[in-house]
Amino acid sequence: MIIPWDNLLNLPVETASGEALGVVSGVDVDADTHTVKMYRVKSRGLIKGLLNDELLVASSQVVSIDKERMVVSDNVVGERALNAKKIVQVARGTSPEVTSTLESSQK
C-alpha cells in the first residue's frame, strides 16, 4: 500500500497494546536508498513540555500502517513512558508509593 504524505502527516500513532503516542509529524529519509529510516511522532501527552515532545520511531519498530493509524512496538516508549506514567500518578495522588506514604502518615 502506498500512503501519500498528506495522509501520513498527522496520522495517529499508538503502541501495539493501544497506548496513544501522538501523531506523525515528519520522516527521515535515507538519501541513498530512498527509504524511510525514522518517523517523527509529535506527542499529545498530558504533560506537554515535561517530556521530549518528539519521539523518533525507527521504521523497524513499525508494526503496521494503514489510512487510520500507525501501530508501533510497545518497546518504542520504554522507560520514558513508565517514568511519565509515574509522574502523572504522583501529580494525581494515585501513585501507590504516595498513597501508602499518605496512609502511614495519617496513622
N, C-alpha and C positions, 0 to 999 in steps of 0.2 A: 504494500500500500504506500502510496506517495501522499505526504501531508504537506500542503503549501505552507510557507512561512506565516501567512496571515492567519491560518488555522492553528499553527503551533504556538504562536505568541499568545500569552495569557491562558494557555491550556492548563487546567487544574492538574496538580501533581499530588499523588498520595503514595503511601507505602503499601506493600502487599497486604499488610494487616489492616489497612483502611485509615491510617493516620494522615490527615490533610497536611501537606507541607507548604503549599503555596501555588504559584503559577509560573510557567516557563516565561523567562524574561529575556533570554538570549541563548546563543550557542557558540561554541568554539570549534572551528573547522580546521582540520589538518590540511594545509595548503598543498602538500604533496599527494595525498591520497584522496582528497576531496570528500572526506568523511567527517561526520560529527564526532568529536572526541569528548566534549563536555556539554552538558546542558546547564544553564544558569537558572536557578529557581529562586524567585523572589518570595520571601517569607510573608505569610499572612498571620504570623504568630500573635499571641495575646499580649506579649510584652515587646512591642516593636522597639528596636534600638538597644534592648538589653543583650540580645544575641546578635550575631552577624546576620544581617538582613538578607544575604545571598548565600545560597547553598549551591555548591558545584557537584553535579552528578555525572559520573563517567558513563559513557554510552554502554559499557559492560554491566552497569548496575540497573539499567532499564529492563524491566520485566516485560512490559507491553506499552504500546502507544496506539490509541485509536482517536476518532474525532471527538470523543467525550472527555478523555483524560489520559495522563501518563501514570503508569504504575512502576514504582521503583522498589528495589530490595529494601527490606527492613533495616539492614545494616548501614544504609546511607546516613541515617540520622545518628546512630550510635550513641556515644557518651553525651554529646551535646544535647540530644533530646531528653535523655534521662536527667541531666542537670536542669534543663528548662522546666521539666515537669516538677522537680523538687522545689524550684524557686516559686512556681505558681502555687504549689501546695502550701508552702510556708506563707506566702502572701495571703492566701485564703484562710489560713489557720487550720488546714486539713491534713497537714503533714503528720504522719504517725509519730515522728520524733517530737514535734512541737506539741501535739495533743497529749502524749504521755508526760512530757515535762510540765505542762499546764495542770494536768490532773494531779501530779505529785506535789506541786507547789500549793494546791488548794486543800491538801490533807492536813 
